[in-house]
């Protein structure tokens, strides 16, 4: 299938899609305006060590991944609208509580609630795009556009947070609360104006059509059925395993790389870290659609394999780069960012293509299991740093990339259930 990023195809986006894009920008921007400084707040208020802060964040991530699948699968039955409203309210409540938390225990609990809301929201938005855009190429462009605006928000948010002096102000979490309040109002307006077609998962809101009601009453809409189908889908299972490993590799940049450079007492460390973050964001923002255009005639798997080659090269570069070579690190991050610009949005497109319509939410919820890789990255990277060195860590990640390439090469031969037959059973 070819990718088309023409203006005519962009104009085919429904009003609700534009609301999702704008909402994703303001919520991600406000989220990263304050969330990256959470560790600073925990350290300054309670004197927690890096390990204690990491344990709180990792535990919250693990819990949220599990609940994300359940919530996303539930959206196939109760409707995307209801689940999105509920998740948005959870965002508002949890971030309001985070602005007022005054103990380590309360912070740990509320951070978990915030992580659950975040993990629920992402697959719900991706599944909703599949509900409201039925033409496959336009839907792929919509998912690429969503990833783009999320990255713009992630890049702009921390800069604005520093500029506004929000690096250690706990009350600044109210900004995210307000942003989600605005988004929920926009969604309410957008859902009311959108003309849902019969069969849209989100059209089950309210009275719904007779076919929606019948589908909700069949055994095919239950969690037991969903789990049974996914247990038979070897392609999905192989894809999840491959992408968990991918996320483990990408996750090393956020924690292990910084720890490695800190231990080695690299000169101009803060400048180097800031430059790497800036380079990562700018490469993704500037190159994502250019790469999509260049690879318009490539198959999905071929794009992913190229991204994995770039990822492997970046890890070899990091493993061999002299620790004091400033621009060497920047170069490695640029190569890794090119891989990310291709791979991350393509992951959502891949799930969209393999997901049956009546289980779209469950399949996008299953993709949240990828986050196990991110959650385990600090622990795995820290163990390797303690036992060996940073060079061995990144060379090991290069070998893991080869394993991911092998898994992707086996996808087409993986067995899948007969969705039509199982739905009628």
C-alpha positions in Angstrom: 0.0 0.0 0.0 1.3 3.4 -0.9 1.3 6.4 1.4 -0.2 9.6 0.1 0.4 12.9 2.0 -1.3 15.2 -0.5 -3.2 18.2 0.5 -6.4 16.7 -0.9 -6.1 13.7 1.4 -5.5 16.0 4.4 -8.7 17.9 3.5 -10.6 14.5 3.9 -9.9 14.6 7.6 -13.3 15.0 9.4 -13.8 17.8 12.0 -13.4 15.3 14.8 -9.9 14.4 13.5 -8.8 18.0 13.6 -10.1 18.2 17.2 -8.0 15.1 18.1 -4.9 16.7 16.5 -5.4 20.0 18.3 -6.3 18.3 21.5 -3.2 16.0 21.4 -1.0 19.0 20.8 -2.3 21.1 23.8 -2.5 18.1 26.2 0.9 16.7 25.3 2.5 20.1 25.4 1.0 20.9 28.8 1.8 17.4 30.1 5.5 17.7 29.2 5.5 21.3 30.4 5.3 19.9 34.0 5.8 16.1 34.0 9.6 16.1 33.3 10.1 18.1 36.4 8.3 15.7 38.7 11.5 14.1 39.7 12.8 17.5 40.8 9.7 18.1 42.9 10.1 14.7 44.6 13.8 15.3 45.3 13.4 18.8 46.6 10.3 18.1 48.8 11.1 14.6 50.1 14.8 14.1 49.4 14.1 10.8 47.5 17.0 9.1 45.7 17.1 8.5 42.0 16.3 4.8 42.7 13.3 5.6 44.8 12.0 8.1 42.2 12.6 5.5 39.5 10.8 2.8 41.5 7.7 5.0 41.8 7.6 5.9 38.1 8.3 2.3 36.9 5.7 0.8 39.2 3.1 3.3 38.0 4.1 2.4 34.4 3.7 -1.3 34.9 0.2 -1.0 36.5 -1.0 1.4 33.8 0.1 -0.9 31.0 -2.1 -3.8 32.4 -5.1 -1.5 32.9 -4.7 0.1 29.5 -5.5 -3.2 27.7 -8.6 -3.8 29.8 -9.9 -0.3 29.3 -9.2 -0.3 25.5 -10.9 -3.7 25.1 -13.9 -2.4 27.1 -14.2 0.5 24.7 -15.1 -2.0 21.9 -18.2 -2.9 24.0 -19.3 0.3 25.7 -18.3 2.7 23.0 -15.2 4.9 22.5 -17.0 8.1 23.5 -17.9 6.9 27.0 -14.3 5.6 27.6 -12.7 8.8 26.4 -15.0 10.9 28.6 -14.2 8.7 31.6 -10.4 8.8 30.8 -10.5 12.6 30.4 -12.2 13.0 33.8 -9.6 10.7 35.3 -6.9 13.0 33.8 -8.5 16.0 35.3 -9.0 14.4 38.8 -5.5 12.8 39.0 -3.6 15.9 37.9 -5.7 18.1 40.3 -4.7 15.7 43.1 -1.1 15.7 41.9 -1.1 19.5 42.3 -2.2 19.1 46.0 -0.3 15.9 47.1 1.7 16.4 50.2 3.3 13.0 51.1 5.3 10.3 49.3 2.4 7.8 49.5 0.0 10.3 48.0 2.4 11.1 45.3 2.9 7.4 44.5 -0.9 6.8 44.3 -1.7 9.9 42.2 1.3 9.3 39.8 -0.1 5.8 39.2 -3.6 7.3 38.4 -1.9 9.8 36.0 0.0 7.0 34.3 -3.2 4.9 34.0 -5.0 7.9 32.3 -2.1 8.4 29.9 -1.9 4.7 29.0 -5.7 4.6 28.4 -5.9 7.7 26.4 -3.3 6.9 23.7 -4.9 3.6 22.3 -8.4 5.1 22.6 -7.4 8.0 20.3 -5.7 5.6 17.8 -8.8 3.3 17.8 -11.1 6.3 17.4 -9.2 7.4 14.3 -9.9 4.0 12.8 -13.6 4.4 13.7 -14.0 7.8 12.0 -11.8 7.5 9.0 -12.7 4.5 6.8 -10.3 5.0 3.9 -7.1 3.2 4.7 -4.6 5.6 3.2 -6.3 8.6 4.7 -6.3 6.8 8.1 -2.6 6.1 7.8 -1.9 9.8 7.1 -4.1 10.7 10.1 -2.0 8.5 12.4 1.2 9.9 11.0 -0.2 13.4 11.7 -1.1 12.5 15.2 2.4 11.3 16.0 3.8 14.5 14.5 1.7 16.9 16.6 2.4 14.8 19.7 6.1 15.2 19.1 5.7 18.9 18.5 3.9 19.2 21.9 6.6 17.1 23.6 9.3 19.3 22.1 7.6 22.6 22.9 6.3 21.7 26.3 9.5 21.5 28.4 10.9 24.6 26.7 7.7 26.6 27.6 7.8 25.1 31.1 11.3 26.4 31.7 10.5 29.8 30.1 7.5 30.2 32.4 9.5 29.1 35.5 7.4 25.9 36.1 10.4 23.6 36.8 9.5 23.1 40.5 6.1 24.5 41.0 3.7 21.7 42.1 0.6 23.9 41.3 1.7 23.9 37.6 0.0 20.5 37.2 -3.3 22.4 37.1 -2.2 23.5 33.5 -2.7 19.9 32.3 -6.0 19.8 34.1 -7.2 22.9 32.2 -6.0 21.5 28.9 -7.9 18.3 29.3 -11.0 20.3 30.3 -10.8 22.2 27.1 -10.3 19.0 25.1 -13.3 17.3 26.6 -15.5 20.3 25.7 -14.1 20.1 22.1 -14.7 16.4 22.0 -18.3 16.8 23.2 -18.9 19.3 20.4 -17.1 17.1 17.8 -19.0 13.9 18.7 -22.2 15.8 18.4 -21.4 17.1 15.0 -19.8 13.9 13.6 -22.1 11.7 11.5 -21.1 8.2 12.7 -21.8 5.4 10.3 -23.3 2.1 11.5 -20.6 -0.2 12.8 -18.4 2.6 14.1 -17.3 1.5 17.6 -17.8 4.9 19.0 -21.4 5.1 17.6 -22.5 2.9 20.5 -22.8 6.0 22.6 -26.3 6.8 23.6 -29.1 4.9 21.9 -26.9 3.6 19.0 -28.1 1.6 16.1 -29.9 -1.8 16.3 -26.8 -3.5 14.9 -24.7 -1.9 17.6 -27.1 -3.2 20.3 -27.1 -6.7 18.9 -23.3 -6.7 18.7 -23.0 -5.6 22.3 -25.2 -8.5 23.3 -23.4 -11.3 21.5 -20.7 -13.4 23.1 -18.3 -11.9 20.5 -18.2 -8.7 22.4 -17.1 -10.1 25.7 -13.6 -10.1 27.3 -13.4 -13.9 27.2 -14.0 -13.9 23.5 -11.4 -11.1 23.0 -8.8 -12.9 24.9 -9.5 -16.2 23.1 -9.1 -14.5 19.7 -5.9 -12.7 20.7 -4.5 -15.9 22.2 -4.8 -17.5 18.7 -3.3 -14.6 16.9 0.4 -15.5 16.6 1.1 -12.6 14.4 -0.1 -10.2 17.1 1.9 -12.0 19.8 5.1 -11.9 17.7 4.6 -8.2 16.9 4.1 -7.4 20.6 7.3 -9.2 21.5 9.3 -7.5 18.8 8.1 -4.0 19.8 8.6 -4.6 23.5 12.3 -5.2 22.7 12.3 -2.1 20.4 11.0 0.0 23.2 13.6 -1.4 25.6 16.3 -0.3 23.2 14.8 3.2 22.7 14.2 3.5 26.5 18.0 3.4 27.1 18.3 7.0 25.9 16.0 8.4 28.6 17.8 6.9 31.6 20.7 4.6 31.0 22.6 6.9 28.6 22.3 9.8 31.0 23.6 7.7 33.9 26.5 6.4 31.8 27.5 9.8 30.7 27.2 11.1 34.3 29.4 8.2 35.7 32.0 8.9 33.1 32.1 12.6 34.1 31.7 13.8 30.6 32.5 17.5 30.2 29.7 19.9 29.5 27.2 17.1 30.5 24.1 19.3 30.9 24.8 21.0 27.5 25.3 17.6 25.9 22.0 16.2 27.3 20.0 19.3 26.3 21.6 19.1 22.8 20.6 15.4 22.4 17.0 16.0 23.5 16.8 19.0 21.1 18.3 17.0 18.2 15.9 14.1 18.8 12.9 16.4 18.7 14.0 18.4 15.7 14.9 15.4 13.6 11.5 13.8 14.2 9.5 17.0 13.6 11.5 17.9 10.4 12.0 14.5 8.8 8.9 12.5 9.6 6.8 13.5 6.6 9.8 13.7 4.3 10.7 10.1 5.1 7.1 9.1 4.6 7.1 10.7 1.2 10.4 9.1 0.2 9.1 5.7 1.3 5.6 6.1 -0.2 6.0 3.0 -2.4 7.5 0.8 0.2 5.7 -1.9 2.1 5.1 -1.4 5.8 7.5 -4.2 6.8 10.2 -2.8 4.5 9.9 0.6 6.1 10.2 -1.0 9.5 13.3 -3.0 8.5 15.0 0.1 7.3 14.2 1.8 10.6 15.6 -1.2 12.5 18.9 -1.0 10.5 19.2 2.7 11.4 18.5 1.8 15.1 21.1 -0.9 15.1 23.7 1.5 13.6 22.9 4.1 16.2 23.5 1.6 19.0 26.8 0.4 17.5 27.8 4.1 17.2 26.9 4.7 20.9 28.7 1.6 22.0 32.0 2.6 20.2 31.8 6.4 20.6 34.5 7.9 22.9 32.7 9.3 25.9 34.2 12.8 25.6 33.4 13.1 21.8 30.4 15.6 22.0 29.4 15.6 18.4 29.7 11.8 18.2 26.9 11.5 20.7 24.8 14.0 18.7 25.4 12.1 15.5 24.3 8.8 17.1 21.2 10.4 18.4 20.4 11.8 15.0 20.6 8.4 13.4 18.4 6.9 16.2 15.9 9.7 15.8 15.6 8.9 12.1 14.8 5.4 13.0 12.2 6.6 15.6 10.6 9.0 13.0 9.9 6.0 10.8 9.2 3.3 13.4 6.9 4.8 16.0 4.1 6.0 13.8 4.4 2.9 11.7 3.7 0.7 14.7 0.2 2.3 15.1 -0.4 1.8 11.3 0.6 -1.8 11.6 -1.8 -2.5 14.4 -4.6 -0.7 12.5 -4.0 -2.9 9.5 -4.1 -6.2 11.4 -6.9 -5.4 13.8 -10.4 -6.7 13.0 -13.0 -3.8 13.1 -14.9 -5.2 16.1 -11.8 -5.6 18.2 -9.9 -2.4 17.2 -9.9 -1.1 20.7 -8.6 -4.4 22.2 -5.8 -4.6 19.6 -4.7 -1.0 20.2 -4.9 -1.7 23.9 -2.6 -4.8 23.4 -0.1 -2.4 21.7 0.2 -0.7 25.1 2.1 -3.8 26.2 5.0 -2.3 24.2 5.4 0.1 27.2 6.8 -2.9 29.2 10.0 -2.3 27.2 10.2 1.3 28.4 9.3 0.4 31.9 12.0 -2.3 32.1 14.7 -0.2 30.3 16.0 1.7 33.3 16.3 -1.5 35.4 17.9 -3.6 32.6 20.3 -0.8 31.6 21.3 -0.1 35.2 22.2 -3.7 35.8 24.4 -3.8 32.7 26.0 -0.5 33.7 26.8 -1.9 37.1 28.1 -5.2 35.9 29.8 -4.2 32.6 29.9 -0.8 31.0 28.0 1.6 28.8 29.8 0.3 25.7 28.6 -3.2 26.3 25.0 -2.0 27.0 24.7 -0.3 23.6 26.4 -3.1 21.7 24.0 -5.5 23.4 21.1 -3.3 22.3 22.5 -3.6 18.7 22.3 -7.4 19.0 18.8 -7.1 20.3 17.9 -5.1 17.2 19.0 -8.1 15.1 16.5 -10.2 17.1 13.8 -7.7 16.4 14.6 -7.9 12.6 14.4 -11.7 12.8 11.0 -11.5 14.5 9.6 -9.1 11.9 10.8 -11.3 9.1 8.7 -14.1 10.5 5.5 -12.1 10.8 3.9 -13.1 7.4 4.2 -16.8 8.2 2.4 -16.4 11.6 -1.0 -18.0 12.0 -4.1 -15.9 12.6 -7.7 -16.8 13.7 -10.7 -16.8 11.4 -12.3 -13.6 12.8 -15.6 -14.1 11.0 -15.9 -17.7 12.2 -14.9 -16.9 15.8 -17.3 -13.9 16.0 -20.2 -16.1 15.1 -19.2 -18.8 17.7 
